[in-house]
């Protein structure tokens, strides 16, 4: 740039500040995420079950089993000590379990959604029950994991004491669901036939292109404001690491999820089949807390709120958060509000 | 207060975008940051090495010999991908131009800074993009790009061609039909069991010989189904009890 005007001078200065911030960011190295202490309490085919360490006797505390999405890693729930939904749950007195999905290998291309829901989630639920000597669990499903949790709760209602869904799509074809519009005409048979497991980077590119100006440009220029704030730069680096670390998706399960739900909206039409059984959401009668973001661009609030009319639970509550799909976990306001609200709701019913 | 855009705005913005892209790409190798996506990333995302696929290819070339020697299937796939990419780029260009012309910073100083212009540009651009992105026509552009990319990869031997029969939609329909049949069989078995149970006390009160008991059982009228699934009541759903949506407590 040639700084011929004050305007050009400012643009050039911004470019220089950005270089400085990025150099500092680079010097930080690869930051750690998901560091809250935990132990593996079950290793299964395609997953492992984690239990978080707590100073108090865990079996005296209400338990919550977190079912995360297959897309991205669950560490956005444990980004850093000051932005950790999991740590907040522990501080508030919960016994926290988490299913960590393994990356699919070439031999997992034909893995079906039934395998995730009717085997992996089920085995995890049974292990939690064994460890705590209880007959049912409190499930907390996140995004796609929330849809899995809904399916599991409908198929095995006796195994679920309370259900919490967070930013969970139920009606996949609401008018404001942009992602749904984008994948409506994708030929999934050819896609999965070509790639086998669907590359995570491909999905990431799709998610980022939902907000190209903000995610592709502005958030990087805004780094100039963080040059003097190493902690904020470290948080930025952790978020970038989490965003970039997107696992591949088992081909058949991906086709079932996108085809059955985004393309045909089978869940709310009562046509979604898992493990040779139709998922009937009306069979969900346990207490349900539905948490969603009012400005969520990936799972619009309307997609989540559709749950209200689909289940039979007499104890159904909603918690609307004025934030987006990720902010609901990592923003300071979310950290202060969401885990506390969920814990209060859970303790009143456990 | 002047809010008019300086004449060099567009070129400065373009240069800044290039700086952001170049800088963040450098960081991505050391700090795990994600590079700013471009359309070329669609190819890179799935192959890791897309260059040989399109190397030397120019689908818009006026020279009929420019792409001579390319296999017809590859040529068709390349053309399709080129057209899909071009259509999406056109849409992006329209949005980008509209964002530039509509960006008007809200400055209280009377002299909007470059940063204010930039913030307004991204805000306007995101709004215009969101409006366009939610349309079916834009969704078709994205779907077509993905489908064309798959075609391109298949044409170049990346991945395997899927079997033409038994598509996912058909599999789902079959699975649903099987599940419904299974459910009906289970309901029927439950009804039979219920019928047998409900006729048992009568037998106790009036003991009969085995042959007589069998006849009585066969004549017994089955109880009406308790749920709406299957039989004559299929499809008639009971209205769920009215529930008020409450906030969490």
Contacts between the chains, C-beta under 8 A, distances in Angstrom:
chain1	res1	chain2	res2	distance
A	1	B	12	6.6
A	1	B	15	5.4
A	4	B	8	7.6
A	5	B	6	6.8
A	5	B	8	6.7
A	7	B	6	4.8
A	7	B	8	6.7
A	7	B	9	7.4
A	7	B	12	7.0
A	7	B	114	5.5
A	8	B	8	6.0
A	8	B	12	5.9
A	10	B	113	5.9
A	10	B	114	4.2
A	10	B	115	7.0
A	11	B	12	4.4
A	11	B	13	7.9
A	11	B	15	7.3
A	11	B	16	5.8
A	11	B	114	4.8
A	14	B	16	6.6
A	14	B	114	6.7
A	14	B	115	6.7
A	15	B	15	7.7
A	15	B	16	6.0
A	15	B	19	4.5
A	18	B	19	6.5
A	18	B	20	6.6
A	18	B	23	6.0
A	19	B	19	7.6
A	19	B	23	5.9
A	22	B	23	4.7
A	22	B	24	6.8
A	22	B	26	7.1
A	22	B	27	5.0
A	25	B	27	5.7
A	25	B	31	5.3
A	25	B	33	7.1
A	26	B	26	7.3
A	26	B	27	5.0
A	26	B	30	4.7
A	26	B	31	5.3
A	28	B	31	6.1
A	29	B	30	7.1
A	29	B	31	6.8
A	30	B	30	7.7
A	30	B	31	6.5
A	30	B	32	5.1
A	31	B	31	7.7
A	31	B	32	7.5
A	175	B	134	7.6
A	176	B	134	6.7
A	178	B	130	7.4
A	178	B	133	5.1
A	178	B	134	5.2
A	178	B	139	8.0
A	181	B	133	7.6
A	181	B	134	6.2
A	181	B	135	7.3
A	181	B	136	6.3
A	181	B	138	7.2
A	181	B	139	3.6
A	182	B	133	7.6
A	182	B	138	7.7
A	182	B	139	4.9
A	182	B	142	4.3
A	182	B	143	6.7
A	183	B	139	7.9
A	183	B	142	7.8
A	183	B	143	6.8
A	184	B	136	7.7
A	184	B	139	5.7
A	184	B	143	6.6
A	185	B	139	6.8
A	185	B	140	5.6
A	185	B	143	3.5
A	185	B	144	7.3
A	185	B	147	7.6
A	186	B	143	4.8
A	186	B	146	5.1
A	186	B	147	6.4
A	187	B	147	5.1
A	187	B	150	7.0
A	188	B	168	5.5
A	189	B	162	5.0
A	189	B	167	4.8
A	189	B	168	5.4
A	190	B	147	7.0
A	190	B	150	5.0
A	190	B	151	7.5
A	190	B	154	7.3
A	190	B	161	7.8
A	190	B	162	5.5
A	191	B	146	6.8
A	191	B	147	7.8
A	191	B	150	5.3
A	192	B	162	6.9
A	192	B	168	7.9
A	193	B	159	7.2
A	193	B	160	6.3
A	193	B	161	6.2
A	193	B	162	2.3
A	193	B	163	7.3
A	194	B	150	4.8
A	194	B	153	5.5
A	194	B	154	5.5
A	194	B	158	7.3
A	194	B	159	3.4
A	194	B	160	6.9
A	194	B	161	7.5
A	194	B	162	7.2
A	195	B	46	6.2
A	195	B	150	7.8
A	195	B	153	7.8
A	195	B	159	5.4
A	196	B	159	7.2
A	196	B	160	7.8
A	199	B	45	5.5
A	199	B	46	5.1
A	201	B	41	7.6
A	201	B	44	7.6
A	201	B	45	3.9
A	201	B	46	7.5
A	202	B	42	7.2
A	202	B	45	4.3
A	202	B	46	5.5
A	204	B	34	7.1
A	204	B	37	8.0
A	204	B	45	7.6
A	205	B	37	4.9
A	205	B	41	5.2
A	205	B	42	6.3
A	205	B	45	5.4
A	206	B	142	7.8
A	208	B	34	7.4
A	208	B	37	5.2
A	209	B	37	6.2
A	210	B	133	7.0
A	211	B	126	6.1
A	211	B	129	7.7
A	212	B	37	7.9
A	212	B	92	8.0
A	212	B	125	7.8
A	212	B	126	7.9
A	212	B	129	6.3
A	213	B	99	7.5
A	213	B	121	7.7
A	213	B	122	4.3
A	213	B	123	7.9
A	213	B	125	4.0
A	213	B	126	4.5
A	213	B	129	6.5
A	214	B	122	6.2
A	214	B	126	5.5
A	216	B	36	4.8
A	216	B	37	6.2
A	217	B	17	6.2
A	217	B	20	6.1
A	217	B	36	7.1
A	217	B	122	6.3
A	218	B	118	7.7
A	218	B	119	7.4
A	218	B	122	4.3
A	220	B	20	4.7
A	220	B	23	7.6
A	220	B	24	5.3
A	220	B	36	7.0
A	221	B	16	7.2
A	221	B	20	6.1
A	221	B	118	6.6
A	237	B	31	5.2
A	237	B	32	6.8
A	237	B	33	7.0
A	240	B	31	6.9
A	240	B	32	5.8
A	240	B	33	4.1
A	240	B	34	5.8
A	241	B	31	7.6
A	241	B	32	3.9
A	241	B	33	7.8
A	243	B	34	5.5
A	244	B	28	7.6
A	244	B	32	5.7
A	244	B	33	6.9
A	244	B	34	4.2
A	245	B	32	7.5
A	255	B	168	4.9
A	256	B	168	7.3
A	256	B	172	7.4
A	259	B	168	4.8
A	259	B	169	6.5
A	259	B	172	6.8
A	260	B	172	5.6
A	264	B	169	7.4
A	264	B	172	7.2
A	266	B	172	7.0
A	266	B	176	7.9
A	271	B	172	7.8
A	271	B	176	5.2
A	273	B	172	7.0
A	273	B	175	4.3
A	273	B	176	5.2
A	273	B	178	7.8
A	273	B	179	4.6
A	276	B	175	7.2
A	276	B	178	6.2
A	276	B	179	5.4
A	276	B	182	5.9
A	277	B	179	5.5
A	277	B	182	7.2
A	277	B	183	7.3
A	278	B	176	6.8
A	278	B	179	4.7
A	278	B	180	6.6
A	278	B	183	6.5
A	282	B	240	7.3
A	289	B	248	5.7
A	291	B	248	7.8
A	297	B	130	7.9
A	308	B	243	7.6
A	308	B	245	5.7
A	309	B	240	7.9
A	312	B	240	5.8
A	313	B	243	7.9
A	314	B	241	6.7
A	314	B	243	6.3
A	316	B	243	5.8
A	316	B	245	7.1
A	316	B	246	7.5
A	317	B	245	7.8
A	317	B	246	5.0
A	317	B	247	6.5
A	317	B	248	4.6
A	317	B	249	7.1
A	318	B	245	5.6
A	318	B	246	7.3
A	318	B	247	6.4
A	318	B	248	7.1
A	319	B	247	6.6
A	319	B	248	4.2
A	320	B	247	7.7
A	341	B	248	5.2
A	342	B	248	7.7
A	344	B	248	7.6
A	344	B	249	7.4
A	345	B	248	5.0
A	345	B	249	7.0
A	348	B	249	7.5
